[in-house]
Amino acid sequence: QVQLVESGGGLVQPGGSLRLSCVASGFTFSRAVMSWYRQAPGKERELVARITETGGRTGYADSVKGRFTISSDNAKNTVYLQMNSLKPEDTAVYYCNALILGFYWGQGTQVTVSS
Protein backbone atom coordinates (compact mmCIF):
# COMPACT_ATOMS: atom_id res chain seq x y z
CA GLN A 1 0.00 0.00 0.00
CA VAL A 2 1.02 3.62 -0.37
CA GLN A 3 3.25 4.90 2.42
CA LEU A 4 4.71 8.35 2.90
CA VAL A 5 7.09 8.88 5.80
CA GLU A 6 8.20 12.40 6.63
CA SER A 7 11.21 13.40 8.70
CA GLY A 8 13.38 16.42 9.40
CA GLY A 9 11.08 18.61 11.44
CA GLY A 10 12.09 20.25 14.69
CA LEU A 11 12.62 23.47 16.56
CA VAL A 12 14.60 26.21 14.83
CA GLN A 13 15.22 29.88 15.49
CA PRO A 14 13.88 32.58 13.15
CA GLY A 15 16.16 32.92 10.16
CA GLY A 16 17.27 29.31 10.41
CA SER A 17 16.92 26.41 8.00
CA LEU A 18 15.50 22.91 7.94
CA ARG A 19 15.24 20.22 5.32
CA LEU A 20 12.24 17.93 5.33
CA SER A 21 12.32 14.53 3.66
CA CYS A 22 9.50 12.26 2.56
CA VAL A 23 10.26 8.67 1.61
CA ALA A 24 7.57 7.09 -0.55
CA SER A 25 6.69 3.46 -1.19
CA GLY A 26 3.88 1.41 -2.65
CA PHE A 27 3.61 3.21 -5.97
CA THR A 28 5.68 4.32 -8.96
CA PHE A 29 7.26 7.45 -7.53
CA SER A 30 8.27 8.92 -10.87
CA ARG A 31 4.62 9.00 -11.95
CA ALA A 32 3.31 10.91 -8.95
CA VAL A 33 2.85 14.62 -8.41
CA MET A 34 4.42 15.23 -5.01
CA SER A 35 3.53 18.10 -2.74
CA TRP A 36 4.15 19.52 0.70
CA TYR A 37 1.26 20.97 2.67
CA ARG A 38 1.20 22.50 6.12
CA GLN A 39 -1.39 23.09 8.81
CA ALA A 40 -0.97 25.57 11.62
CA PRO A 41 -3.10 25.43 14.78
CA GLY A 42 -6.59 26.73 14.10
CA LYS A 43 -5.98 27.07 10.38
CA GLU A 44 -6.81 25.02 7.31
CA ARG A 45 -4.25 22.86 5.61
CA GLU A 46 -2.54 24.77 2.81
CA LEU A 47 -0.38 23.85 -0.16
CA VAL A 48 3.23 24.91 0.28
CA ALA A 49 5.03 23.47 -2.75
CA ARG A 50 4.49 20.99 -5.57
CA ILE A 51 6.71 19.20 -8.05
CA THR A 52 5.59 17.44 -11.23
CA GLU A 53 6.08 13.80 -12.07
CA THR A 54 9.25 14.40 -14.02
CA GLY A 55 10.52 16.98 -11.57
CA GLY A 56 10.60 19.49 -14.37
CA ARG A 57 8.16 21.99 -12.91
CA THR A 58 7.69 23.32 -9.41
CA GLY A 59 5.19 25.65 -7.81
CA TYR A 60 5.10 27.50 -4.49
CA ALA A 61 2.74 29.36 -2.25
CA ASP A 62 3.41 33.09 -2.36
CA SER A 63 4.28 33.05 1.34
CA VAL A 64 7.29 30.76 0.78
CA LYS A 65 8.56 31.79 -2.66
CA GLY A 66 12.26 32.53 -2.61
CA ARG A 67 12.72 30.80 0.76
CA PHE A 68 11.61 27.19 0.20
CA THR A 69 12.74 24.76 -2.47
CA ILE A 70 11.08 21.45 -3.35
CA SER A 71 13.09 18.73 -5.07
CA SER A 72 12.88 15.01 -5.67
CA ASP A 73 15.19 12.06 -6.12
CA ASN A 74 13.56 9.29 -8.13
CA ALA A 75 16.36 6.85 -7.32
CA LYS A 76 15.58 7.24 -3.60
CA ASN A 77 11.78 7.66 -3.94
CA THR A 78 12.18 10.79 -1.87
CA VAL A 79 10.89 14.33 -2.04
CA TYR A 80 12.55 17.13 -0.09
CA LEU A 81 11.59 20.56 1.14
CA GLN A 82 14.51 22.85 1.85
CA MET A 83 13.30 25.68 4.08
CA ASN A 84 15.50 28.74 4.55
CA SER A 85 14.97 32.07 6.28
CA LEU A 86 12.30 30.51 8.45
CA LYS A 87 9.77 32.74 10.16
CA PRO A 88 7.55 32.14 13.20
CA GLU A 89 4.55 32.04 10.84
CA ASP A 90 6.05 28.96 9.18
CA THR A 91 5.30 27.02 12.36
CA ALA A 92 2.99 24.15 11.44
CA VAL A 93 2.72 20.43 10.90
CA TYR A 94 4.10 19.71 7.45
CA TYR A 95 2.58 16.90 5.41
CA CYS A 96 3.86 15.07 2.37
CA ASN A 97 1.26 14.36 -0.30
CA ALA A 98 1.25 12.11 -3.35
CA LEU A 99 -1.21 12.43 -6.20
CA ILE A 100 -1.34 9.22 -8.20
CA LEU A 101 -4.68 7.54 -8.87
CA GLY A 102 -5.73 9.06 -5.58
CA PHE A 103 -4.63 11.47 -2.87
CA TYR A 104 -2.29 10.11 -0.19
CA TRP A 105 -0.90 11.70 2.97
CA GLY A 106 1.99 11.12 5.32
CA GLN A 107 1.66 11.37 9.09
CA GLY A 108 3.20 14.84 9.26
CA THR A 109 6.25 16.36 10.91
CA GLN A 110 6.19 19.31 13.28
CA VAL A 111 8.15 22.44 12.42
CA THR A 112 8.41 25.09 15.12
CA VAL A 113 10.11 28.41 14.47
CA SER A 114 10.72 30.25 17.71
CA SER A 115 13.43 32.05 19.60
Disulfide bonds with the S-S distance in Angstrom:
Cys22-Cys96 2.12
